[in-house]
Amino acid sequence: MEHRVRPSRFAWWSLLVLGGVGCVEEAEAPASDESYTPLTLVDGTPEANGVLRLLNDVTTTVTRLDIDVGLDRRAAVNLIGHRDGSDGVVGTADDDAYDTVQEVDDVAYVGPAAMDRLYAYALANGWIESEVVYVGIWEAVPFTADQVRATLELVNLASETELDVDVALDVRAAAAIVAARPIVSLDQLAACSYVGTTALTRLRDYAVAQGYGDATLPVELSVLDLVREVAERGEGSPHFGRPVHVARAIVTTNPSTSRDGNTAFDVADPTAGGVAQFRVFVSAAAGANTGFLSLFDDVSLTGTFTRYGDVFELLLDDGLVHAVTLNKSGVAYEHYRTIQAAWASTAANPEGAVRLVSSAGYTFMVPLPVFLHHPMWRGAPPSAPRTSGNEQDYNWNIAAQNALDAWLASR
């Protein structure tokens, strides 16, 4: 019986230092050369209620807001003056307690940076009542332990391109992060050039959304994404050894089941041609039903991105979380004459796939969305080649393959 072993993943968490919890006294605004995105407080949330509770409390004074929170003194004076009313004494009839975030924001000299500092102070000093437990605040951005773990894994494993393009960091921030590796704490990350409030917020949110730091949540990837991960990073991919969900894949080789009950087949991305782009191995231990699978079926898959020998594959071996599901039964057309005769039904079934097989043994597969929109067809079946018999299929297949390859390469 074949055994697939899940690879162990490098545990960045073993290097992490949750230092910086005490950095909340100074919630500095980001450097001016980074575009600034303030935190958003929404009325009715624990965060907004905590800020209002801080401002309305009788123990909150101008000194606390000026010195401890770090506001502009003019903002501190105006905030307390608004709350205490015309007599300047808290706890009397003319007090005007804060009811909304907008009421706070309307006070003179209170802007986005002041709101962020109020929030950071309220969070660090227990004014915010929430089930979420934060371990610290960096550049006015709060982090839970899980978010720290995910963010540090992201900045240590992601490529500079992913940080620049996918996370949407300033290109200088992405370069600084890569140059600073290994990054073992958020103190070290926040100290990188061009990494401020906006960068930390984007890194935190992206890391959590993409499943960094959490080995139990499947990451959404396409077949082409998996192919690129293998080509660019191999076992160094942040997704290697982790669960992956592929929403759509075309079965491109006949599923083969061994005597041990293991099933293997290849899949291709429905948006690009190719017969065997990625391998799928369904272990008998998964207890998954694969009897319905046939060539050119459109399926969804959930499994572990791993490697067996020299072959990278999607391994389905956990019956509780791994699955293969039929999206739509496949449609295949053999030979030019069959395609020409069935053009109308082919066009009406854009989820199928076309497999061209010549009598001389020349074959290729291309999904119908690509096949039907190829410019050489112009919305209608191509004219029959002048040759006849088997040579017709052979010549047309070669011409079509060359045209399709050129078109796909240019996309």
N, C-alpha and C positions, 0 to 999 in steps of 0.2 A: 504493500500500500504506500502511495506517495504521501509524504508529509510536507506541508508548507509551514515554515516557522516564521512567525511575526518578528521582524527585526526590533531590537531594543533601540530606543531613541535617546539621543544625547540629552541628558537632563540638565538643562540650563538652570532649573530651579535650585539645583545643588550648589550653584555658584552665587545665588542671589543674596544680596545684603539689603534688608529692608531698612536701611539707614535713611535719614531724611525725614523721619516723622516729626522731628522737632523743627523742621524748616518752615512751619506754618506762621511763625511770628512775622516773617517778611514775605509777603505775597507780591513780589515785584511784578510790574507790568512787563510784557515781552519787549525785546529790543525793537527799536523803531524801524529797523530794516526788515522786519518780518510783518507781513500783513496781520492785523490784530482781529481776532474773532472773540468777542466777549461771551461769557457764559450766559445762558438764558434762564431766568427764573420765572416760573409760571405760578400764578396765584393758585392756592389750594394744595400745592405740593409740600412735602416735608421741608424741602430746601427753602422755599419762599416763606413758609410759616415760621421757620427758624430765624430768618433774617428779621422779620417783623417782630418776633418775640424779643430778640436782642435789642432792637431799637426802642421798643415800648417799655422795657424793664426799667424800674426805678433806679437800679444800680448802674445803668449805662449812663455815663457822663461824657462831657466834651473831652475830658482827658483820656477816657477809655478809647473813644473813637479816633482821637488824634494820635495818641501814643501807641496804644496796644493794637488797634486795627490798622493804623498807618494811613488814615485819610488825610487829605488836605485839611488844614485846620479850619478853613472857611466852610468846608462841607460839614465838618463836625459841629461847628457852632450853629449852622443853619438847621441841621437835622435835629439837634436838641431843642433849638428855639421853636421849631414847628411843633414838636411833641409837647413841649411845656406850655404853649399858649402865651398870651400877651403878658401874663403876670410873671413868667419866667420861673415858675415853681411847679415841679412835677407833683401829681396827685391832687390837683385842685380842679374846680369845675370847668375851667376854660381849656383844659388839656385837649390836644388833638392827636390822639394816638393814630399810628399808621395802620391802615386797613388793607392796602394793596401795594404791590411792587411799584406800580406806576406812580403812586403817591410819593414813594421814596425817591424814585428817579426824577420826579419833577422839582425836587429841592435844588436850589442853586449850588453849583460846584459838585454835584453828584452826577457822575457819568459812568460809563461801562467799567472803567478800572476801579472806581469806588465801590460799585455793586459787587464786583468780583472779590474785593478785599473784605467786604462785609460778609459775603458768603463763606469765604475761606476761614474767617475768624469764627463765625457761627458754627461751622462744621467742626473746627478743631477744638472748640470749647464747650461742646455738648448742647448747643442751642437747637440743633436739628434733631428731631426725634424720627428715627428711621430704622428699619430692620437691616438696612445695608450698613455693613461695618467697613469703614475706610481705614486704611493703615497709614495714610499720609496724604499730603497735598504738595504738589510740585508745580510751581509757576501758576498757582491758583486752580490747578486741575486735580480733583480728588481721585484717588485710586483705591480699589479694594485689593486684597491679596491676590485674587484671581486675575485682576486686571494688570497688576504688576507682573505676574508670571507670564501672561500672554504678551504683554508689551515687550518685555525683555527677550522673550523667545523670538518675537518678530524682528527686533532690531539686530539680533545676532545672526539670524538665519536668512532673512530676506535679501534679495539682490538689490544693488543700488537702483536698478531700473524699477523694481517693484516699489521701493520707497519713494522714488521720484514720481512715477506715473500713477501707480495704483493707489498709494496712500495720499498722493498729491502734496508731497512736501516740497518746499523750496529745494531746488537742485543742490544748493550749497549745504543745506541741512542733511540731505541724503548722503552726500560725499563725506561730511563730517562724521556721521554716524558710522559709516563703513570704516573710516580711518581709525575710529576710536575702539573698535572691537578688540577683545571681548568686553562688552558692557555688562557689568555685574550688579549695578544698582541704578535706581532712577536718579539719584544724585549725580552720578556720572553721565547719564543720558541728558539730564537737564543742563549740564555744564557744556554740552557740545555747542559749537557755534551754530547760530540760526535756529536753535531748538528752544522755543518758548511756548506760550499758552496754546497757540494754534497748532503747532507741530505735535505737542504732547496729546492734545485732544484727538487729533486725527490718528495718531499712532495707537492710542488706547482703543478708540472705537473700531478701527480697522482690524486690529489684532483680535478683538473679541468676535467681530463679525465673521472673520475668516477661520475661526476655530483654533488659533494659536493658543498654546497653553492648556488646551482641553483635549485630551486624547479620546474622549467619548463621543463628541459631536461630529457627524460627517461633514466634510467640506464639499461644497458644490463645485464640481469640475466637469469639463467636457472631455471627450476622448482626445481632442486636439490639445487641450490643456495638459493631459497626462503625457502625451507624446512629447510636448515641449519640456515638461519637467524632467523626463528621462534624458532628453538630449542636452539640456542646459545644466542640470544639477545632479541627476542620478540619485544615489542614496543621500545626497546632501539636500534634497528637496525638503522644505518644511512639512510637506504632506506625506513624505515617505513613512510607512509604518502606521499610518493613521487611516481612519475610516473615510471613504470618499463616496459621494453620491453622484452618479452620472444620469442626468434626466433623460437623455436620448442617445442611443447607440444602435447601429445597424449590424445585425449578425451577418458576418461575411464568410464564414466557413461553417460547414456542417458540424453541429455539436457532436462530439465524440465522447461516449461514456465507457469507462473501463469496467473490468469485472468487479473492482472494488467500489463501484458506484460513483467515482469522481468523473465530472464532466468538464471538458475544455472546449473552447471555441474562440474565434477572433471577432473583434468588432471594429467598426469604422465610424467616424463622425458623419452625421447626416448632411453636413454642409460642405463636405469635400470628398473627392474621389479617393480610391485606394481600397485594396482588398483586405489586407491584414494590418491594421494600424496598432491594435493593442490586444493583448491576450487576457482572457477571462478564465479563471479556474474555480469551479464550484466543487468544494469538498463534500464527500458523502456525509461528513459530520454536520454539515449545515442543515441537512434534511430538507433542502430546497427542491421544489418541483421544477424539473427542467424538461420533462417529457413533452411539453407543448412547443419547445423551441424548434424553429426551422430556419433555413437560409433566408436572409433578408428581412427577418422580423425586426421591427422597431421596438427596442426594449429599454427599460430603465434598470440601473444596477446600483446596489449598495454593497461595498466590500472594502477590503484593506488594500491600499496601494503598497505593493511589496515586490519582492524579487525571488525567483527560484532559479538557481544556477545563473546563467547569463541572460535570462529572460525576465523583464519587468512585467508584472501582471496585476490584475485586480483579483484578489483572493476572497472568495465567499466561503467562510468556514464557521460562522457563528449564526446559528439558527434563530437567535433572538433579535438580531439587528440587521443581518445581511439578507439581501433578497434580490431576485431577478423578476421583473414584472413586464408583461407584454403591453406595450402601448398600441401597436397595430401590426397585424400580420403582414408579412412582406410580400411583395410582388416582383417577380423576375421575368424578364423577357429574353428569350434566346434567339439569336440570329437577326439579321437585318430585316428579313421579310416579315418576321413575327412582329417586330416593333412597328414597322410601317403599317401593317394591317390593324394593329391595336392602338394606333396613335391616339384616337379619341378617348379611349378608356384610360390610357396612360396619363394623358393630360388631366383627367378628372380624378386621378389618384396620386397626388403629388408627394405622398409619404412613402411610396414604394421605392424600389431600387431597380436599376437596369444592369443586367450582367450580359455582356456580349461574348458569345463563344463562337469562334469560326470553326469551320470543318478542318482547318489546318492546325487547330489547337491554340490559336491566339485568343487570349481572354482578358477582359478587364471588367471592373465593376464601377459604376458611378451612381450616386443617389439621384433620384428623379429631379429634385429641385435644381441640381446643377445641370443635369442632362437637358431638361426642358428649356432652360434659360440660356443655353449656350448660343452665342450669336450666329453660329453656322446654321442653326435650324430655322431661325427667324419665325418661330411660332408654328411651324408646319414640318411634317416629316420630310427629310431630305429626298431628293430625287434618287431613283435607283441608279447604281453605277452601270456603266455601259457593258461591263463584262457580265457573264452569265454563270449560273451554276454555283459550285462551291467557291470558285475564285471571286465571285461577287461578294460573298460574306467576308472573305479574307481581306480583300482590298479595302472594302468599306471600313472594316474594323481598324485597320492600321491607320487610315486617314482620320477616322474619328478619334482614335486614341491620341494621335499627335496633336490634333486641334485641342482636345480637352486638356492635355498636359500643359500646352502653352498657355491656355486660358487660366487654368488653376494657378500656374506659377506666377501669373501677373496680378492675381487678386490680393 
